[in-house]
Amino acid sequence: MSVELTVPEIGESITEVQIGRWLQPDGATVTRDQDLVEIETEKASVVVPAPEAGVLTILTPEGEFAQVGDAIARIAASGADDSPAEPVAMAARDDATPASDDDDVRVMPAAARLLAENNLEANTVEATGPGGRLLKEDVLRHLQARDAKQAARAALDAAPTASATPTTPPSTPPPAAPAAPSGGRGEEVRPMSMIRRTIASRLVEAQQDAALLTTFNEVDMAPVKELRARYRDDFEKRHGARLGFMSFFVKASVEALKQFPAVNAEVRGTDVVYREFCDIGIAIGGGKGLVVPVLRNAEAMSFADIERAIADFGARAQENKIAPDELAGGTFTISNGGVYGSLLSTPIVNPPQSGILGMHTIQDRPVARDGEVVIRPMMYLALTYDHRIIDGREAVTFLRTIKAVLEDPARLILDV
């Protein structure tokens, strides 16, 4: 007997997924609950385990799209009651059955779209996928071959008919065409990942639906750097977490959000929704792109809680193991482009949020202090905000509040 590996239900609004990476090759013998495939949703990647032990037959290749409930693989179980010849017989049946438009199992979704766009019948295209599946690459190959034949036929029809008795002497042959430049000029087409598609649509949505404006300031990071240097080792020994800059910015943001609740609000129709909590998203570069996991109730978290949570998010983001519900919601976002060397940028609000704080690289710069020019570790800060509910005065003062807290971290302890 065999069982099908289907796309599981991942979230209420998720109906389509993309096959990210098969963790086991086609034909591999797998065990029950062994991780088989990474499935990309519009929010995160999810690893799907094997429902049973047996031999794996991949039905949907990497990069293809599938719907929730679709069968993407088959596992021929190897139990005591199974017929040893069944996997072979099933493979033979699959190979003997031609692909057709009426056989949805045989035609992969991307291939079906290409067939419909080009008015092609599935049985006219050679299928090379596992089990006789018709892949998108098969349709593309067929279209390229068809176009090449049509071009050759058109060139032949356009060629002049040779005269039997030439009346003029043969002309000098034209010079040879210059050789094509070396180095290659090929193109490779790859489908956009689900996460990248979501990022793109949300960024465009933010630009179209909100009145975005960015204000800037700079902060002297010397006090925070000195505090970190003094207590970094003791902090790590006691809490088992590295003391970074992000916890200071989260704490400073919480203080500013308390004073300016409009930055923590959202526009909902013709209403403004104000929150009594701070769910702060932290933008992290993951294996498949940018993800923004959320620190729930950041106002109640300690420095150690924040650092441990961020370290956990960072490790799991690289392995694409952050769950979709950890990315949902969020009332405010912090993005640290400084880790990549960014000196200044204008971050884009993550809708339906109304504000995002952009951190940048720390750079030693000459600044005036008490009438003298001194070198200080300075960072540019950027706040992008929705001007529909946040006035310029509020935005500027919000950013100045963060600057004041970071330049005098004792405020975080004394609550002043």
N, C-alpha and C positions, 0 to 999 in steps of 0.2 A: 504494500500500500504506500501511498505518498500523501504528503500534506502540503498545502500552499502557504507560502509566506506572503501575507498581505500587508498593505500599508495600514498601520493602526490609526485610531482616532487620537489626535494629538491635542487638539483644542477646538473650542466651539466654532471659531471663524476660519479654521484651516481646512480647506477641501482639496488642495493640490500641493504636492511635494515634488522635490527633485532628488533623484538618486545621486548622492554625493560620492561615496566611495564604498566599493565592496571590500570588506575586510578579509573575506575568504574567496579563493578563486573558484571559477566554474569547475564542477566535478570533484570538489574537495569533500572529504568525509568530515562532517561536523558533529558536535555533541549538543545535547539539549542545553539551552540557555547560553550557548556560545554566541558572542557578538558577531553578527553577520554583515550588517550594512549600516552606513551612516546616511540618514535621510535628512535633507535640508528642507526646513519650512521657511516661511517668510520672517520668522523671528530667530530661530536657532536651529542647531543640528541635533538630531535624536538618533541614538544607536538602537537598532532593532535586533533582538536575540533570536536564536533558532527555536522554534516551537517544539521540535523533535530532533532526535539524532538521525543521521542518515547521509545520503549523498546529495550534494547541492547542485541544482540546475538553475542558472541565472536566466530569468526571462526579460528583465528590463536592465539595459546596460547603464553604466555611469553617465551622468549628464542628462538622461531622459527624464521626462516628467510623468507623474502618475497621480491618480485620484485616490483619496482615502477609500480603502476596501479593495483596491486593485491587487491582483496577484503579481508580485514582482519576482518570485522565485518558487521553485518546487523542491521539496526534500523527499527523496525516496527513502523511506524508513528501512532500517536493516534489522528489524526484530525477528523473533523466532518464527512468527506466523507469516512472514513475508516470503514471497516467491523470489528466489535469487535472480530469476530471469526477467522479473517485471521491469526494473529500470531499463534494461536493454530493449525489451519489447516496446516500452513507452517511447524511448528515444527513436526506435525504428518507425513507430507510428507518426511521431512528430515530423521526422524527416520525409516521410512519404506523403504527408498532407501538404498540398501547396497553399501558399498564402492567398487570401482573397479578401475582398472588401467586406464580405459578410462575416468573416471570422475575426472578431475583435481581439481575440486572444493572440492571433498570429501577427496582427499589425500593431506596432507600437504607436502610442499617441502622436509623437512628433512626426512619424512617417505618415500617419493618416492625414495630418494637417497638410503636409506637402503634396500628398496624392490629390486631396480635394482642391488645393490651390492650382494645381497643374492639370486637372481633369484626367487623371491617370487611373487605370484599374490596377489593383494590387497584384493580380496574377500576371501582369505584363512586366513586372519588375523582379529581378532575381533576388531572393532573400538569402542572406548570409548569417543571420543572427542565430543564437542558440536555439535548438529545437525548431529551426525553420522560421524563426521570427523575422519579420520585415522591419528593418531599422531605417532611421532617417538617412544614415550614410548610404544605404542601398538606393534610396530614391534619388539622393543627390548624384550618385554615380550614374544612375540611369539618365538623369536629366543632362548631365555633362556630355555623356556619349551621344544623346539625341541631338543636342545643340551642335556638337562637332560634326555630325553627319549632315545636318541641315546647312551648316556653313560651307562644308565641302561641296555639297550639291549646288548651292547658290553660286559658288566660285566657278564651278564647271559650266553652269548655264550662262554665266556672264562672259566667258572666254570667247574671243572672236574666232569665226570659222576660217581655217587656213585655205588660201587660194591654191588651186592646182597648178597654175602657171603664173608665178610671180612676175609682175610687170615692172617692178622696181628692184634694184639691187638690195640685198639684205642690209638692214641698218646695223650699226655698231651696237652690240649688246650693252644694256645699261650697266652702270657700275654696280658691284655687289653692295648689298645693304650693309651698313656698319654692324659689327658684332654687338650683341646685347651686352650691357655692362655686367661684369661679374659681381658676385655678392648676393644674388638672389633677390627677387622682388615678390615673393609669394605672400599670400594672406592665409590666415587661419581664423575660421569662424567658430566661436565657442558660445554656447548659450549662457546668458547672464544668470548667475546663481540666484536662488530664491531670496537670500538675505540681501544681496546687492540690489535686486529688483525692488525690495521693500524700502531700502535706504533711499534709492532714487525717487520712488514715488512720494515718500514722506517729505523729502527735502523740497521737491517741487510743490507739494501741497502747502508746506510752510511758507514758501515764497509767494504763492498765489493767494492764500487765504488770510494771512496775517500782515499787519503793518509793521514790518521789522525795521529796527534802528539799532545801531551799535554805538556805545560810548566807551571811552578808554580811560585808563589811569595807569599809574605805575606804583609799585610797592618796593620798599627797601626790605630785602629778605634777610638782612644780617641778624636781626633779633631771633627769627625762627631758626636760622642756621646755627646760631650760638646755643640756643636751647636744645636743639637736636644733638649737637656735638657733646653737650654736657651730660645729657641723660640717655643717650642712645643705647649704650651697653646695658645699663641698669634696666631700662624699659624692656629690652629684648630678653634678658634673663628672667624677669618677673612675668612677662606676658607671653613670651614665646612668639613674638611678632616684631618685625622690623619697624622702627619709627620713621615714617616717611613724611613727605610734605603734604600728601593728600588729606590726611586727617586734620591738619591745621586749616586747610581750605574748606573742608566739610563743616568743621566747627564754626569757622568765621561766616560761612554762608548761612548756617542755621541762625546765628545771631542777627544777620542782616534780614533774613526772611521773617523773623519775628517782628522786626521794626517796620518792615515794608511788605505787608501781606499780599499786596497786589501782584508782586513778583512771583508769589507762590500760588496764584489763582489761575483760573482758565475761563475763557469765553465759551459759554454753552448756549447757543442760540442767541437770544437777546438778554441772557442773564450772565452774571459773573459769579463763579463759584469760588468761594474762599475756603481754604483748608486750615484746620487746626493742627495739622501734622506736616512733617517735612519728609517726603519720600524722595531722596536725592539720587538721580541716576549718575553713574560714573562711566564715562565713555572709555572703552577698553578695546585695543586692537586685538581681534581674535584670529584664529586660523583661516576663517572664511570672510573676514572683513570686520568692520566696526560693530561692536555690540555695546548696549548700554544697560547693564544690570543695575538693579535699584536697591539702595540701602533703605529699608523700611523703617520708619520712625527714627530717622537719624538724630532727631532732637533728644532722644533718650539713650543714645549710644555713647560709650566712652571712647577715648582715643584708641585703646586696645581693641575694642569691638570693631571700630571702623577699619583699623589696619588689618585685622585678621580677615574681615569680610572681603576687603579689597584684594588681599593676597590670594584668597580662595577663588574669587572671581577671575583674577588674572590667570591663574594656573588652569582653571577649567575652560576659560575662553580659548586658550591655545589648543585645547583638545576638542573644542566644539561640544562641550558637555554642559553648557549652561541651559537650564530648563526654560521653556517659553514663559512660564508664570513668573520667573525671576526678572524678565525683561518688561513685563507688562506694567502699566501705570507710570508713576514718577511724577513729581510736581515741579521739579527743577533739576537741571543737569549741569555737571561740571566736566569740561573737556580739557585735557592736558596735552596740547600740541607741543609743549616744551620738551617732552621726552624724545621727540623726533627732531628737535633743533629749531622749531618754529619761533621766530622773533616776534611776530605780530600777525593776527588774523582776525576775521570776523566770523565767529561760529554761527551756525544756523539753528534756530529754535527747533526742538523736537516736539511737534504738535501732539496733543493740544496744550502743551506747556506754554508758558508766557515768557520764560527767561532761561538763558544759558550763560554760564560763566566760562570764559576761555582763559586758561593758564598758558604761559609761554616760557621760553628758556630763560634761565637766570644768567645774566651777563654783567660782568664788572664794567661799570660806566662812571665817568666823572659827574658828580652832582654837587650842588652847593649846600653846605651845612655850616650854619653860624658864620656866614660871610666868607667861608673858605671852600675851595674846591677839593673834594675828597673822592676816592674810588670806593664805590659801594656795589654789592651784588643786587642788581635791580631786575625786576620782572615786570613786563607789561601785562596788564589785565584788560580783558574785553568783556563787556556785558551786552549781549544782544537781547532785545526785549520787544514785546508786542505793544506798540504804541497805542493800540485801541484801549487798553486798560491801564497802562503804565505811562505816566507823564515823564518828561525829560528830567524834571527836578527830582522825582523819586528814583529814577534810574541812576543819576549821577550820585545822589546821596547814598543809595544802596552800595554802589561801588566804593565810595569813600569810607563807608562803614567797614567793609571787608579790609580795606587798606589799613584803617586805624587799628583793627583787631590784630592783624598780622604784624604790624610794626610795634605793637605792645601786647604780646601774647598773655600777659598777666590779666588782661580784660576777660579772657576765657574762664579764669578761675574766680575772679572777683565779681563777675557778672555786671560789668559797668561799660 
